[in-house]
């Protein structure tokens, strides 16, 4: 089958807003990472406009309700209808991951497990076009596509993260990372926590380097101990 580069201009204003109750239904599409590992998946190009750019942990803390060290379960892609109270017929593509909380670094919660919801997911191009209201050629309906903000990677299965979180204004049973991918630091092979950088020098300068050379990277990594120190110092100022 002829491969085709699929380009979608998805301009998102990522802000926190008030939640309104609405009846909705969701259909699970797939296990996100299982499809990424077993199928050929075309990447959609999704641009984004952020209401705020988070340079580092301190900047994220200022807008976070909860910061946790957590271990992910399985990432799942869904299509829902009725999530948008202003457009109840709009279909939304999103993915969720349940996390076991290993340690609370900032804020309080009695929960031992939480669910993270993010925009985008992995699905067939036919499903994508149906959700977006686009026409789709028959020969392309079964092609798998990946739709994520600025092509950032999805949350991995069974991986540890430090998550800077807010309640989801669409689904109060879920949390969202502040600034999407900017609010999640993944445990890397070197034992530190780092986050995805969609393009060079994407992040503005930050004051939270802690034993890092500010000239070395616009996206420094942190040890867990450093993350705990940053959160404790910020909590003490509140």
C-alpha angles and dihedrals in degrees: 000000000000110000117226132192108236117207123192122179103218111174111189129186103204107205136142112248141171117282122234124197114249136163112245145165130212132201120204109228105182149317097279102213094039090061092044089055099041106035139050104256126192116216119232116216110236121180120197140200112208124203088216137011116221111215096188147325097306092051089049093048091058089065101032127103094188136016119193143171103227143168118227127230120197123326113228131191121221141179114212136185125204097030094116109069091197092052109024093177093056115112116219129201114214143148132221135199127189114222131199108220109234096176137354109229099177134009126013137275136161091207122107093192129038134179123232118206123195134174119260135025146176120291142132119287088242090057091045093052091047091053093046096041094243129143114249131198114238092236091058101045095095097046111115116232133189116219115188136144109275087345090286113166119261121246107282124234119257095002132132121241141172104227127198103202147188129181113269110252091208098045115024090193089068138057128222127209112247107258093004108257090010090071099057126076114192125210105249133202091266093059095253131110118246137161136223118272109201093199136005114286091004092146121068119235114289132202093215104086101124107191090350126118105245089212094053099073142350086221109048123184125234136207118235089250090055091049090051091049092051092049093046093050091049092047090053091058094054 
